[in-house]
């Protein structure tokens, strides 16, 4: 079966212990590679911003505190994803580090 991204926002994914709703899907946008979510309210009525970023070999999940804005969480995840993607680009384009010395 193939992936249909158009219905992803309607399925309310669970990330860790949190039921979430999708706010923005930039997963396929070059240079962003992230999806922003908001959790359902907990027993105290608190909601949390969640950002999921993708690299070639990793998924980075950031969950904010109740005080953190979505932009703060996204910025942190984006920084990590960008760093990892830059390292993977170097590895996958023939620029390998020297082998370890014995």
Residue pairs with C-beta under 8 A, 6 or more apart in sequence:
5 25
5 27
5 28
8 22
8 25
9 21
9 22
9 25
12 19
12 20
12 21
13 20
13 22
13 37
14 20
15 37
15 39
15 50
15 52
15 61
15 63
16 61
16 63
18 39
18 40
18 48
18 50
18 63
19 39
19 40
20 37
20 38
20 39
20 40
20 50
21 37
21 38
21 40
22 35
22 36
22 37
23 36
23 37
23 38
23 70
24 35
24 36
25 35
26 32
26 33
26 34
26 35
26 36
27 33
27 34
27 35
27 54
32 78
33 53
33 54
33 55
33 81
33 85
34 51
34 52
34 53
34 54
34 74
34 77
34 78
34 81
35 51
35 52
36 49
36 50
36 51
36 70
36 73
36 74
37 49
37 50
37 51
37 52
38 47
38 48
38 49
38 50
38 70
39 47
39 48
39 49
39 50
39 63
40 47
41 47
46 66
47 66
48 63
48 64
48 65
48 66
48 68
49 63
49 64
49 68
49 69
49 70
49 72
49 73
49 74
50 61
50 62
50 63
50 64
50 73
51 61
51 62
51 70
51 73
51 74
51 76
51 77
51 78
52 59
52 60
52 61
52 62
52 77
53 59
53 60
53 61
53 62
53 77
53 78
53 80
53 81
54 60
54 81
55 81
55 84
55 85
55 88
56 85
56 88
56 92
57 88
58 84
60 77
60 80
60 81
60 84
61 77
62 73
62 74
62 76
62 77
62 80
63 73
64 70
64 72
64 73
